[in-house]
Amino acid sequence: MAIHQPNLFPRLSTLAKLFAADCWIVLDDVQFARRDFQHRARLGSMSNPARHQWLSIPTHLPDGRSTLVRDAVVVDPDRSRRRVMHMLTQYYAKIPTGR
């Protein structure tokens, strides 16, 4: 059994934990943390490991800082989806796809 808070892009260690578990529990009854990875991810550069860029999804917290993860709402989901796809495409467009 494994339990984890949701993240925008889970880390490989989280995916490994999910793969190894017989039962997966999403911990969504905890406080939403603006400075955590629940609504954002740090994109790494393939050419320069020291360089990174943040990708964030705009969220509305109906109860302010005390909002639970499950109660957070994505602001304008269609626009957010397009923005994420555009940003990922731009950021990783020049990565070689084979040798």
C-alpha positions in Angstrom: 0.0 0.0 0.0 1.3 3.5 -0.9 -0.1 6.9 -0.1 1.0 10.2 -1.7 -0.2 13.8 -2.2 -1.1 14.6 -5.8 1.5 16.5 -7.9 1.3 18.2 -11.3 4.0 16.0 -12.7 4.9 13.1 -10.3 8.6 12.4 -9.8 10.0 9.1 -11.0 10.3 7.9 -7.4 6.6 8.5 -7.0 5.8 6.6 -10.1 8.0 3.7 -8.9 6.1 3.7 -5.6 2.8 3.6 -7.6 4.0 0.7 -9.8 5.2 -1.3 -6.8 2.0 -0.9 -4.7 -1.0 -3.1 -4.7 -3.1 -0.3 -3.4 -2.6 3.4 -4.1 -4.2 6.1 -1.9 -4.3 9.7 -3.0 -3.9 12.0 0.0 -6.2 14.9 -0.9 -7.6 15.9 2.5 -4.5 18.0 3.5 -3.9 21.7 3.1 -3.0 22.9 -0.4 0.5 24.3 -0.3 1.2 27.1 -2.8 5.0 26.5 -2.6 4.8 22.7 -3.2 4.4 20.7 -6.4 0.7 20.2 -6.3 0.0 22.8 -9.0 3.5 23.4 -10.4 6.6 21.6 -11.7 10.2 22.5 -12.3 11.2 21.8 -15.8 14.8 20.7 -16.2 17.0 21.7 -19.1 18.5 18.9 -21.1 21.5 21.0 -22.1 22.3 22.7 -18.8 21.4 20.9 -15.5 21.7 24.1 -13.5 19.0 25.8 -15.6 15.3 25.3 -14.9 12.0 26.9 -15.4 8.8 26.7 -13.4 5.5 25.5 -14.9 2.5 26.5 -12.8 -1.2 25.9 -13.2 -3.3 28.8 -11.9 -5.5 27.7 -9.0 -8.3 29.2 -7.0 -8.4 28.4 -3.3 -12.0 28.9 -2.2 -11.0 28.8 1.5 -7.8 30.7 1.2 -4.7 29.2 2.8 -6.8 26.6 4.6 -8.1 25.1 1.3 -7.7 21.3 1.1 -6.1 19.8 -2.0 -9.4 18.3 -3.1 -11.1 21.7 -3.0 -8.6 23.6 -5.1 -9.9 24.6 -8.5 -8.0 25.1 -11.7 -8.6 28.5 -13.1 -9.8 28.4 -16.7 -9.0 24.7 -17.4 -9.0 25.0 -21.2 -6.6 27.9 -21.2 -4.4 26.2 -18.6 -4.2 23.0 -20.7 -3.2 25.0 -23.9 -0.7 27.0 -21.9 0.9 23.8 -20.5 1.1 22.1 -23.9 2.6 25.3 -25.5 5.2 25.7 -22.8 6.3 22.1 -22.9 6.5 22.2 -26.6 8.6 25.3 -26.6 10.8 24.2 -23.8 11.6 20.7 -25.1 11.2 21.3 -28.9 15.0 21.1 -29.6 15.6 17.8 -27.8 17.0 15.1 -30.1 14.5 12.2 -30.4 16.9 9.4 -31.3 20.4 8.6 -32.5 
